[in-house]
């Protein structure tokens, strides 16, 4: 039997578990990881039972004494198995009332409510998938914003360097003018000194000529 929910497909089939091959409701979770599916299941089961735990030997999430009156007048034991694939996680959910595993062949009146429960499960799983996607993209945005801020700071630093270089150019141009003036003064001093030396030489020559 196949039920199409608002998100993906829920099918009913025989699935092998630690309790043998029994009727199960198989739920597809597109883009979800096993962790998404498990976290959503644990969250959902809090509404019906305080006894949800993972059985490491059977690789099964077990929820005992779940109270779901619209599905069964008896307390239910639920078993959930997870298979993670490429771009999808598949979960198989078993409903055990202590006498039998519920399915279309023996509990037709409960199927609508079972599918409603599993549809809600799909939505919770998808919510976790989208929240993780949102967190990832928000982190990517933060990374892009940090890169932009870094570029802005580099741009500011480059402008400061240009301003510094421009100031140094102005100072160098002023120094060139001062240097030229100093060269002229130095040349004049040299010429004056040469003239003084010539005068002294002439005085010496007058003395030597006597």
C-alpha positions as CSV (number, residue, x, y, z in Angstrom):
1,X,0.0,0.0,0.0
2,X,1.3,3.5,-0.9
3,X,0.3,6.7,0.8
4,X,1.4,10.1,-0.7
5,X,1.9,12.7,2.0
6,X,2.5,16.4,1.5
7,X,6.3,15.9,1.5
8,X,7.2,12.4,0.2
9,X,5.8,8.9,0.1
10,X,4.9,6.7,2.9
11,X,4.6,3.0,2.0
12,X,3.4,0.0,3.9
13,X,5.4,-3.3,3.5
14,X,6.9,-6.2,5.3
15,X,10.3,-5.4,6.8
16,X,12.7,-7.7,8.7
17,X,13.6,-6.7,12.2
18,X,14.9,-8.3,15.4
19,X,11.3,-9.5,16.0
20,X,11.1,-11.2,12.6
21,X,9.5,-9.9,9.4
22,X,6.5,-7.7,10.3
23,X,4.3,-5.1,8.8
24,X,5.9,-1.6,8.8
25,X,5.3,1.8,7.5
26,X,8.3,3.0,5.5
27,X,8.9,6.8,5.4
28,X,11.1,8.6,2.9
29,X,13.0,11.7,4.1
30,X,14.5,13.5,1.2
31,X,17.8,15.3,1.8
32,X,17.8,14.1,5.4
33,X,20.6,12.3,7.3
34,X,20.0,9.5,9.7
35,X,20.7,12.0,12.5
36,X,17.9,14.2,11.2
37,X,15.5,11.3,11.2
38,X,16.5,10.1,14.6
39,X,16.3,13.5,16.3
40,X,12.9,14.2,14.8
41,X,11.6,10.8,15.9
42,X,12.8,11.3,19.5
43,X,11.2,14.7,19.5
44,X,7.9,13.4,18.2
45,X,7.8,10.5,20.6
46,X,8.0,12.8,23.6
47,X,4.3,13.5,23.0
48,X,3.4,9.9,23.5
49,X,5.9,8.2,25.8
50,X,8.8,8.9,28.1
51,X,10.4,5.6,27.2
52,X,12.2,6.0,23.9
53,X,15.7,4.6,23.7
54,X,18.1,3.1,21.1
55,X,18.8,-0.6,21.1
56,X,22.3,-1.0,19.9
57,X,22.0,-4.8,19.4
58,X,19.1,-4.5,17.0
59,X,19.9,-1.0,15.6
60,X,16.3,0.0,16.5
61,X,14.7,2.9,18.3
62,X,12.2,1.5,20.8
63,X,9.3,3.5,22.3
64,X,7.4,1.6,24.9
65,X,4.0,2.2,26.4
66,X,3.1,4.9,23.9
67,X,-0.4,6.3,24.4
68,X,-2.0,6.9,21.0
69,X,-5.8,6.5,21.5
70,X,-6.7,7.5,18.0
71,X,-4.6,4.6,16.7
72,X,-5.1,2.0,19.4
73,X,-7.0,1.7,22.7
74,X,-4.0,-0.3,24.0
75,X,-0.5,1.1,24.8
76,X,1.7,0.6,21.8
77,X,5.3,-0.4,21.5
78,X,6.9,1.4,18.5
79,X,10.0,0.3,16.7
80,X,11.9,2.6,14.3
81,X,14.8,1.5,12.0
82,X,16.9,3.9,10.0
83,X,18.6,3.4,6.7
84,X,20.7,6.3,5.3
85,X,21.1,6.5,1.6
86,X,22.4,9.0,-1.0
87,X,20.4,12.2,-0.6
88,X,17.7,10.4,1.4
89,X,17.1,8.6,4.7
90,X,14.4,5.9,4.9
91,X,12.8,4.9,8.2
92,X,10.7,1.8,8.9
93,X,8.2,2.2,11.7
94,X,6.4,-0.7,13.4
95,X,3.3,-0.4,15.6
96,X,3.0,-3.3,18.1
97,X,-0.1,-3.4,20.3
98,X,1.2,-6.5,22.1
99,X,-1.0,-8.9,20.1
100,X,-0.1,-7.9,16.5
101,X,1.8,-5.4,14.4
102,X,-0.7,-2.9,13.0
103,X,-1.4,-2.7,9.3
104,X,-4.1,-2.2,6.6
105,X,-5.0,-5.9,6.9
106,X,-5.8,-5.9,10.6
107,X,-6.3,-2.2,11.6
108,X,-7.8,-0.4,8.7
109,X,-9.5,2.2,10.9
110,X,-6.2,3.3,12.4
111,X,-4.4,3.8,9.0
112,X,-5.5,7.4,8.6
113,X,-4.2,8.4,12.0
114,X,-1.0,6.4,11.5
115,X,-0.3,8.2,8.2
116,X,-1.1,11.5,9.9
117,X,1.4,10.7,12.6
118,X,4.1,9.8,10.1
119,X,3.3,12.8,8.0
120,X,3.9,14.9,11.1
121,X,7.2,12.9,11.5
122,X,8.2,13.8,8.0
123,X,7.5,17.5,8.6
124,X,9.6,17.4,11.8
125,X,12.5,15.8,9.9
126,X,12.2,18.2,7.0
127,X,12.2,21.1,9.5
128,X,15.5,19.9,11.0
129,X,16.9,19.5,7.4
130,X,15.9,23.1,6.5
131,X,17.1,24.5,9.8
132,X,20.6,23.0,9.2
133,X,20.5,24.3,5.6
134,X,19.6,27.7,6.9
135,X,22.4,27.6,9.5
136,X,24.9,26.6,6.8
137,X,23.8,29.4,4.5
138,X,23.8,31.9,7.4
139,X,27.4,30.8,8.2
140,X,28.3,31.2,4.5
141,X,26.8,34.7,4.6
142,X,28.8,35.5,7.7
143,X,31.9,34.3,5.9
144,X,31.1,36.4,2.8
145,X,30.5,39.4,5.1
146,X,33.8,38.9,6.8
147,X,35.5,38.7,3.5
148,X,33.9,41.9,2.4
149,X,34.9,43.6,5.7
150,X,38.4,42.4,5.2
151,X,38.4,43.9,1.6
152,X,37.1,47.2,2.9
153,X,39.8,47.3,5.6
154,X,42.4,46.5,2.9
155,X,41.0,49.3,0.7
156,X,41.1,51.7,3.6
157,X,44.7,50.7,4.3
158,X,45.6,51.2,0.6
159,X,44.0,54.7,0.6
160,X,46.0,55.5,3.7
161,X,49.2,54.3,2.0
162,X,48.4,56.5,-1.0
163,X,47.8,59.5,1.3
164,X,51.1,58.7,3.0
165,X,52.9,58.4,-0.3
166,X,51.4,61.6,-1.5
167,X,52.5,63.4,1.6
168,X,56.0,61.9,1.2
169,X,56.0,63.2,-2.4
170,X,55.1,66.7,-1.3
171,X,57.8,66.6,1.3
172,X,60.3,65.2,-1.2
173,X,59.4,68.0,-3.7
174,X,59.9,70.6,-0.9
175,X,63.2,69.0,-0.1
176,X,64.2,69.1,-3.8
177,X,63.6,72.9,-3.8
178,X,65.5,73.3,-0.6
179,X,68.3,71.2,-2.0
180,X,68.5,73.3,-5.1
181,X,68.6,76.5,-3.0
182,X,71.4,74.9,-0.8
183,X,73.3,73.9,-3.9
184,X,73.2,77.5,-5.2
185,X,74.3,78.8,-1.8
186,X,77.1,76.3,-1.7
187,X,78.2,77.2,-5.2
188,X,78.3,80.9,-4.2
189,X,80.3,80.1,-1.1
190,X,82.8,78.1,-3.2
191,X,83.1,81.0,-5.7
192,X,83.6,83.5,-2.8
193,X,86.2,81.2,-1.3
194,X,88.0,80.9,-4.6
195,X,88.1,84.7,-4.9
196,X,89.5,85.0,-1.4
197,X,92.2,82.5,-2.2
198,X,93.1,84.4,-5.4
199,X,93.4,87.6,-3.3
200,X,95.7,85.9,-0.8
201,X,97.9,84.5,-3.6
202,X,98.2,88.0,-5.1
203,X,99.3,89.3,-1.8
204,X,101.9,86.5,-1.6
205,X,103.1,87.3,-5.0
206,X,103.6,91.0,-4.1
207,X,105.7,90.1,-1.1
208,X,107.8,87.6,-3.1
209,X,108.4,90.2,-5.8
210,X,110.2,92.6,-3.5
